[in-house]
Amino acid sequence: MPLFISSRDALQERWLDAFPDAPVTASLDSVVAKSLAGVGSVWLDLSAEPVEQRARAAAAAVALGTPVVVLVAAPSDAEAFSLLQVGVQGYCHLKAAPEQLEEVATVVEHGGVWMPPGLMRRLLAVSTRVVIDAKPATSQRLEGLTARELMVAKQVAVGASNREIAERLGITERTVKAHLSVIFDKLGVRDRVQLALAMNNIPTPATVN
């Protein structure tokens, strides 16, 4: 069950449509004083917070030990990057459709990372330039990949879709999926987003702490 933290102290209509029984509280302080038993994820509405203070607020929420999703009115590449670095697992628009909110909850509560696909692709392009000289966090296990698996992983690292990978490597999408399943297992990541972030040396819930 998601727990919403919003200064409005009430669920917005789309949140209510997605999670009709979700509890909501006005501040993080009130959450710290409560038990989080039964809470699968914490959803932090930071739309009213100054941009420069959001990463600090998100880090405080992450410290609770429950997957955190940040909601903002205008998602940006720079903010997504900073929030991922402090351990946030989800980042999306304040007014995302109920169906999308449900998808986000499913992903983060199962250990994955979620953000709008277009934003994810742009972020990966930026992160590749930013950390081009850094060693991937998974480097100690990369030697366990076959040459083809490493090629697939590197394509994921620059934001390529399964179809694009298949076309670039001359294999089928089914084969790409099979390779990814093996790669996830060997590198200890849960999904293609965590793989891409790890390959670009960006901390994720699988590598932070």
ABEGO torsion letter per residue (X at the ends): XBBBBBAAGBBBAAAAAABAABBBBABAAAAAABBABGBABBBBBAAABBAAAAAAAAAAAAAAGBBBBBBBABBBAAAAAAAAAAGBABBBBAABBAAAAAAAAAAAAAGBBBBBAAAAAAAAAAAAAAAAABBBAAAAAAAABBAAAAAAAAAAAAGBBAAAAAAAAGBBAAAAAAAAAAAAAAAGBABAAAAAAAAAGBBBAAABX
